[in-house]
């Protein structure tokens, strides 16, 4: 499958489930917690998705974040920008494709840490694309698009 065909397909899927990122942090269409309640620190410390708990919650940028332990919560509190996902946890490919960012991420199977930054994607095929050279171009485009995609965000997540 060519890169262009893959991008076209992802664009159509993204458009059908996309939402204008009018919140700085992705809480999903029916959620009230960041990244569907997964512990953002665990991606870095355990290299896997770990469901967080409201017992270890911390509010940042007006959004509750759940963690699997007090230790992970405290690590996040000490440096949220280090652990927070890029683009507020919205789909990196959606942001890279234009003004819409999908909030329908798959925090279990579709994420990557690249150059010390956490990215979420809506499906495993898209996540695999980030492992190839064209993924670098998509992330560069997402960095450029994020400002217009996050109108209410108060923090630049692309750093």
C-alpha positions in Angstrom: 0.0 0.0 0.0 1.5 3.3 -1.0 2.0 6.1 1.5 -0.4 8.4 -0.5 -3.2 5.7 -0.5 -2.7 5.1 3.3 -2.9 8.8 4.0 -6.0 9.2 1.9 -7.7 6.4 3.7 -6.7 7.7 7.1 -7.9 11.1 6.1 -11.4 9.8 5.2 -11.5 7.8 8.5 -10.3 10.8 10.4 -12.9 13.1 8.8 -15.7 10.7 9.7 -14.7 10.6 13.4 -12.9 13.9 13.7 -13.8 16.7 16.0 -12.4 20.1 16.1 -10.1 20.1 19.0 -11.8 22.7 21.0 -10.4 21.4 24.3 -6.7 21.4 25.0 -6.8 17.9 26.4 -8.5 14.9 24.8 -11.1 13.5 27.1 -12.9 11.6 24.3 -16.5 12.2 23.2 -18.1 11.0 26.4 -15.1 11.2 28.8 -14.2 13.5 31.6 -10.6 12.3 32.1 -7.5 12.7 30.0 -6.5 10.0 27.5 -9.4 7.7 28.4 -8.1 7.3 32.0 -4.7 5.7 31.1 -1.6 6.5 33.1 0.5 8.7 30.8 3.6 8.2 33.0 3.4 4.4 32.6 4.1 4.6 28.8 7.5 6.0 29.7 8.3 3.9 32.8 6.7 0.6 31.9 6.6 0.9 28.1 3.0 -0.2 28.0 -0.6 1.1 28.5 -1.7 0.9 32.1 -5.2 2.0 33.2 -5.1 4.7 35.8 -7.3 5.1 38.9 -9.3 8.1 40.2 -7.6 7.2 43.5 -4.4 8.7 42.1 -5.9 11.6 40.1 -4.3 15.0 39.4 -5.9 18.0 37.7 -3.8 19.7 35.1 -5.0 22.3 32.5 -8.5 21.9 33.8 -8.6 18.2 33.1 -8.3 15.2 35.5 -5.5 12.8 34.8 -5.5 9.3 36.3 -2.5 7.3 37.4 -1.8 3.8 38.5 0.2 4.8 41.5 1.0 7.8 43.7 4.6 7.6 42.4 3.4 8.1 38.8 1.1 10.9 39.8 3.9 12.6 41.6 6.3 12.2 38.6 3.6 13.8 36.4 3.0 16.6 38.9 6.8 17.4 39.0 7.0 17.9 35.2 3.7 17.5 33.3 5.1 18.6 29.9 7.6 15.7 30.0 4.8 13.1 30.3 1.8 14.7 28.7 1.0 13.3 25.2 1.7 15.5 22.2 -1.3 17.5 20.7 -3.2 17.1 24.0 -3.7 13.4 23.4 -5.5 13.8 20.1 -4.6 11.6 17.1 -1.2 12.7 15.8 -2.2 11.7 12.2 -5.4 13.6 12.4 -3.6 16.7 13.5 -1.0 16.1 10.7 -3.7 15.9 8.1 -5.3 19.3 8.8 -7.6 21.3 11.0 -9.4 18.3 12.5 -8.1 16.1 15.3 -9.7 12.8 16.1 -10.4 12.3 19.8 -11.0 8.6 19.0 -7.6 7.3 20.0 -6.6 3.8 20.9 -4.4 4.3 24.0 -3.7 0.5 24.3 -2.5 -0.4 20.8 -1.8 2.8 19.0 0.8 4.9 20.6 4.5 5.6 20.2 7.2 7.3 22.1 9.5 9.1 19.6 12.4 11.3 20.7 11.0 11.2 24.3 7.5 12.4 23.3 4.3 10.4 23.6 2.0 10.3 20.5 -1.5 8.7 20.3 -3.0 7.5 17.0 -6.5 6.3 16.3 -5.5 2.9 14.9 -2.6 0.4 14.9 -1.9 0.9 11.1 -1.3 4.6 11.7 0.9 3.9 14.6 3.0 1.6 12.5 3.4 4.3 9.9 5.2 6.4 12.5 7.9 3.8 12.6 8.8 4.5 9.0 10.6 7.6 7.5 7.3 9.1 6.3 6.2 9.2 9.9 8.7 12.0 10.5 7.1 14.1 7.9 3.6 13.5 9.3 4.7 14.6 12.8 6.4 17.7 11.3 3.1 18.6 9.6 1.2 17.9 12.9 3.5 20.3 14.7 2.8 22.9 12.1 -1.0 22.3 12.2 -1.4 22.1 16.0 -1.7 25.8 16.6 -4.8 26.0 14.4 -6.2 22.7 15.7 -6.2 23.7 19.4 -7.9 27.1 19.7 -8.6 26.9 23.4 -5.3 25.3 24.5 -3.2 27.4 26.7 0.0 25.3 26.5 2.1 24.3 23.5 2.3 20.5 23.6 4.7 20.2 20.7 7.7 21.0 22.7 
